[in-house]
Amino acid sequence: FFVVCESDMSAWSVLPRRHSIPPRRTCERSSRAKPHCSSLRSTPPPLPPLVSLPLRIDDDDGTTLTVIKPICSSSAYDFYVAHGFDDCDPFWADVWPASVALARHLFSVSCDFIRDARVAELGCGLGVAGVAAAVRAKGRARCVALLD
């Protein structure tokens, strides 16, 4: 997961893994194992080919977030299968309409409720709403965590 926090009083930064979390383990067939057995490895899958997608969040001031993402979830899944990671969830690769709607909502209302709060986006996928919350909070939130 990623945590977006103030690194100094003027800017936000994205910090990978703020807390100690064991690496994701994925199943792999072992050549020595019986057909119904599998072993675990902690190597994360590689990233599929990525594209840059500008998302207009606020029409009033032209705020745009640039999302770096796979072409689509189908191409991400095909890439994972081709690399032997057929148990990976490719749906993080899609920009979900609800995340864009929430991001736009955050830019359309007063964000006083964020002041001194710790904000978490659960099931963040690409993190569109969480990043929008961090940008919109402008240093008023203690921390914005993106969890997937």
C-alpha positions, -999 to +999 in steps of 0.1 A: +000+000+000+010+036-003+007+064+022+006+100+012+019+122+040+034+156+046+072+153+043+076+189+052+051+217+059+047+227+022+045+195+001+030+161-001+050+130-010+041+094-017+059+069+005+059+032-003+051+009+027+051+031+057+046+001+080+064-032+080+042-056+061+053-090+049+057-093+011+029-107-009+032-144-014+020-161-045+015-198-053+039-215-076+039-251-087+070-269-075+086-295-097+091-317-067+056-313-053+027-336-058+001-323-083-021-308-056+007-292-037+023-258-042+050-237-027+051-200-019+074-174-033+076-137-023+086-123-057+060-098-068+048-101-104+063-077-130+043-047-142+026-049-175+032-023-202+019+011-189+003+042-204-003+077-191-039+088-187-048+124-179-080+127-158-097+160-155-110+162-119-120+198-114-135+217-144-134+250-126-097+253-122-086+226-146-071+203-121-059+172-138-044+140-123-021+120-145-026+083-139+001+058-150-017+025-156-018-007-177-036-003-210-066-023-196-073-050-171-075-076-199-040-068-212-027-068-176-042-103-170-028-116-203+006-102-193+005-118-159-006-152-173+023-150-199+047-145-170+033-174-149+013-152-125-022-165-134-035-159-099-030-121-100-059-097-097-058-074-128-087-052-119-065-026-102-056-016-137-090+000-144-100+036-135-133+029-118-161+054-123-168+056-086-132+067-078-134+095-104-168+105-090-155+106-055-124+126-066-147+151-084-169+154-053-139+161-031-131+190-054-166+204-054-171+206-016-153+223+013-128+199+027-128+213+063-138+179+075-103+166+065-085+190+089-062+170+113-079+138+101-063+105+090-079+096+057-079+060+042-090+049+008-099+012+011-097-009-021-079+020-038-068+002-070-050+030-089-056+054-060-075+081-079-098+092-050-070+089-024-046+110-044-074+136-050-080+137-012-044+143-006-042+171-032-075+186-020-065+185+017-035+208+010-017+199+042-047+199+065-050+161+069-024+143+091-021+114+067-039+099+036-034+062+033-042+043+001-049+006+008-056-021-018 
